Amino acid sequence: MVLAAALVGGTVFQCSRAPDEVDLSKFERSVYSQGGEDGVLEKVFELIEPTSRFAIEFGCADGVTGSNVRHLITNLGWSGLLMDGDTKALEKARKAYEGFPKAKIVEAWVYPGNVETLFEKNGVPRDLDLLVIDIDSNDYYVWQAVHDYRPKVVLIEFNAGFPPPQKAVVDFHPLNYWDGSDYFGASIQSLYELGKRKGYELVHCTQAGINLVFVDGQYYRRFGLRDNSPMRLYRPAGYGMKAGGRSPNGRGHPPWDTFEQQENGMVSRPFDKPLTWEKVEIPKRFVELP
């Protein structure tokens, strides 16, 4: 908060005004992260003093490539819980963190029904500083299910294929997974409204259109944002594109409801077919939630 002096009737009063607006895009810098999140999080935790210095990331994959918590753990001394359901990727993650005892690597599929149980079983402090959600499917529903733990900051992947004010969330199924198409996650508008209901405010959308950063509402004024609406902060997906560019299919993968034409021109692969898990068929559709 900035103090300003005002002269009223010969008396000087100290009054407060909102801080200058913090443009987090200026701080984007990648050490390990995919879209500059390392630098953004450094700035965020300058404005919000961390207490537990504890971060969670799922799915973490190998714990290094595109990681949003490795810089905090390996370079800044944080503790962390990294989870993923990919056995081979977790083997790489365990090796990558062998010299960092504050990092706990757990193989687990995360879904709404078990997310807080996993936190409790693995000693997560209820006042953790950072929660990173990146499971390419039920991300919206997992965040919705987090009640007893209160991260100061939430970083969550969003689906930039749905510009605001479109509301779109993958239809919930406990066996949802990413099939390589643009069928994943939720739109910025849907996550913004979910955050509002949970008492969080949107403060950043990465310039590459990958992740959103939310902060607990009590810290929002520290960022000085006059307008944090999805219409203002939204960035289209630009994976691997020059500034201002856009991947033709949004994320750079085949659209979920169209066909992928193979290079030889002989076979098309339908991406509008259902997801399948053993003998279970899971319809692919986006829904609007209130």
DRENTOR-898035 format. One line per 2 residues: number of its first residue (from 1); for each residue x negated, y, z negated of C-alpha. Coordinates in pm, whole numbers, plus 50000, padded with zeros to 5 digits. Each point is the difference from the previous one (the first is absolute). Example, Ala and Ser with C-alpha at 12.3 -4.5 7.8 and 13.67 -1.06 7.14 Angstrom:
BEGIN
1) 48770 49550 49220 | 49863 50344 50066
END
This chain:
BEGIN
1) 50000 50000 50000 | 49872 50350 50089
3) 50043 50294 49763 | 50070 50347 50134
5) 50014 50331 49812 | 50305 50225 50021
7) 50034 50355 49863 | 50346 50065 49855
9) 50072 50320 49807 | 49634 50051 49922
11) 49961 49644 49867 | 49801 49733 50181
13) 50174 49661 50016 | 49852 49672 50118
15) 50231 49816 50237 | 49955 49675 50185
17) 50044 49921 50366 | 49986 49679 50193
19) 49653 49877 50101 | 49881 50032 50355
21) 50119 49726 50230 | 49765 49702 50020
23) 49966 49866 50354 | 49888 49644 49935
25) 49928 49940 50369 | 49686 50213 49954
27) 49868 49744 49752 | 50050 49687 50213
29) 49676 49802 49992 | 49944 49629 50034
31) 49744 49800 49807 | 50195 49677 50035
33) 50354 50122 50065 | 50166 49991 50340
35) 50134 50353 50033 | 49805 50228 49769
37) 50178 49890 49684 | 49675 49982 49797
39) 49948 50375 50022 | 50367 50075 49943
41) 50008 49791 49682 | 49686 50170 49871
43) 50173 50337 50034 | 50327 49873 49854
45) 49818 49877 49690 | 49829 50336 49964
47) 50346 50151 49964 | 50138 49712 49791
49) 49754 49888 49736 | 49990 49618 49994
51) 50051 49835 49662 | 49975 49623 50040
53) 49782 50027 50313 | 50178 49687 50120
55) 50114 49932 50356 | 50202 49723 50165
57) 49994 49911 50369 | 50205 49736 50182
59) 49955 49860 50259 | 49636 50065 49968
61) 49881 49760 50274 | 49620 49966 49964
63) 49992 50286 49749 | 49763 50205 50213
65) 50132 50066 50350 | 50249 50285 49979
67) 50010 49975 49621 | 50147 50293 49810
69) 49858 49897 49662 | 49649 49868 50069
71) 49844 50347 49992 | 50162 50068 49662
73) 49880 49668 49857 | 49651 49971 50146
75) 49895 50366 50008 | 50206 50169 49730
77) 50015 49728 49734 | 50374 49928 50001
79) 50163 49670 49908 | 50235 49830 50238
81) 50226 49712 50094 | 49992 49888 50363
83) 50257 49751 50128 | 50070 49826 50328
85) 50151 49672 50116 | 49731 49924 50259
87) 49764 49740 49853 | 49716 50058 50246
89) 50015 50377 49961 | 49998 49966 49620
91) 49683 49789 50019 | 49830 50294 50172
93) 50143 50241 49745 | 49864 49799 49708
95) 49653 50005 50154 | 50025 50372 50070
97) 50076 50073 49634 | 49760 49754 49836
99) 49797 50284 49850 | 50304 50191 49874
101) 50154 49830 49696 | 50265 50272 49968
103) 50165 49870 50318 | 50237 49706 49971
105) 50086 49810 50319 | 50324 49799 49994
107) 50155 49787 50271 | 50372 50067 50000
109) 50290 50080 50228 | 50161 50313 49860
111) 50375 50050 50019 | 50258 50194 49797
113) 50075 49711 49766 | 49642 49946 49885
115) 49819 50333 50033 | 50024 50110 49636
117) 49942 49644 49877 | 49671 50001 50191
119) 49910 50334 49843 | 50069 49867 49649
121) 49815 49671 50054 | 49692 50186 50123
123) 49979 50263 49727 | 50104 50305 50200
125) 50038 50310 49779 | 50346 50150 50018
127) 49850 50344 50059 | 49788 49891 50297
129) 49875 50281 50218 | 50044 49859 50352
131) 50223 49745 50170 | 49931 49913 50366
133) 50271 49805 50184 | 49913 49855 50340
135) 50169 49667 50073 | 50137 50080 50348
137) 50351 49882 49917 | 50193 50051 49675
139) 49796 50301 49882 | 50312 50211 49933
141) 50165 49734 49786 | 49687 49928 49798
143) 49958 50366 49906 | 50370 50017 49920
145) 49956 49710 49754 | 49719 50167 49801
147) 50167 50138 49686 | 49802 49921 49686
149) 49669 50121 50143 | 49950 50364 50089
151) 49710 50073 50236 | 49909 50365 50027
153) 49937 49962 50373 | 50155 49763 50255
155) 49842 49948 50341 | 50226 49803 50231
157) 49988 49913 50370 | 50292 50123 50208
159) 50140 49927 50346 | 49933 50307 50213
161) 50215 49859 50280 | 50301 50165 49833
163) 49953 50379 49981 | 50208 50193 49746
165) 50284 50027 49933 | 50038 49636 50108
167) 50049 49759 49713 | 49874 49650 50073
169) 49891 49711 49778 | 49938 49640 50101
171) 50295 49792 49889 | 49897 49828 49678
173) 49911 49633 50003 | 49765 49842 49744
175) 49807 49830 50283 | 49948 50309 50216
177) 49652 50026 50148 | 49817 50196 50270
179) 50009 49829 50342 | 49764 50240 50174
181) 50275 50228 50130 | 50135 50332 49875
183) 50248 49818 49779 | 49881 50106 49655
185) 50061 50233 49710 | 50218 50308 49987
187) 50024 50347 50148 | 49867 50311 49830
189) 50356 50123 49937 | 50102 49679 49824
191) 49688 49995 49782 | 50035 50372 49922
193) 50353 49945 49874 | 49898 49692 49801
195) 49717 50199 49844 | 50240 50279 49902
197) 50227 49751 49824 | 49700 49864 49810
199) 49876 50346 49900 | 49715 50025 50252
201) 49917 50272 50251 | 49835 49964 50339
203) 49676 50199 50030 | 49828 49859 50308
205) 50039 49801 50320 | 49668 49894 50151
207) 49924 50158 50334 | 49980 49658 50165
209) 50359 49928 49895 | 49910 49705 49778
211) 50059 50073 49631 | 50201 50227 49774
213) 49882 50136 49666 | 50251 50059 49721
215) 49936 50145 49655 | 50202 49983 49682
217) 50231 50300 50005 | 49842 50155 49691
219) 49681 50066 50201 | 50161 50130 50317
221) 49957 50373 49928 | 49623 49956 49990
223) 50001 49950 50377 | 50176 50330 50070
225) 50211 49859 50283 | 50279 50232 50106
227) 50155 49731 50215 | 49930 49627 49967
229) 50281 49884 50224 | 49944 49706 50236
231) 50068 50234 50293 | 49699 50208 49903
233) 49754 49732 49886 | 50074 49724 50253
235) 49720 49899 50236 | 50055 49762 50293
237) 49792 49686 50014 | 49667 50066 50168
239) 49801 49687 49933 | 49671 50034 50180
241) 50122 50304 50192 | 49847 50346 50022
243) 50146 50277 49785 | 50353 50068 50113
245) 50021 49673 50191 | 50242 49718 49951
247) 49978 49630 50057 | 50255 49906 50268
249) 50170 49748 49771 | 49971 50204 49682
251) 49773 49781 49791 | 49813 49874 50304
253) 50170 49661 49984 | 50291 49872 50211
255) 50338 50150 49915 | 50199 49760 49782
257) 50299 49984 50234 | 49831 49979 50340
259) 49772 49768 50191 | 49624 49987 50014
261) 49871 49939 50353 | 49680 49798 49997
263) 49708 50115 50212 | 50037 49723 50255
265) 50352 50120 50070 | 50142 49649 49982
267) 50140 49970 49648 | 50200 50237 49785
269) 50025 49958 49626 | 50332 50102 49843
271) 49960 50213 49688 | 50372 50020 49937
273) 50010 49635 49899 | 50052 49930 49628
275) 49718 49959 49757 | 49954 49635 49912
277) 49873 49844 49678 | 49979 49623 50042
279) 50363 49924 50096 | 50145 50328 49873
281) 50098 50263 50257 | 49994 50361 49879
283) 50184 50253 50221 | 49807 50318 50076
285) 50197 50320 49952 | 49960 50340 49841
287) 50262 50132 49762 | 50091 50341 49861
289) 50013 50004 49623 | 50177 50267 49794
END
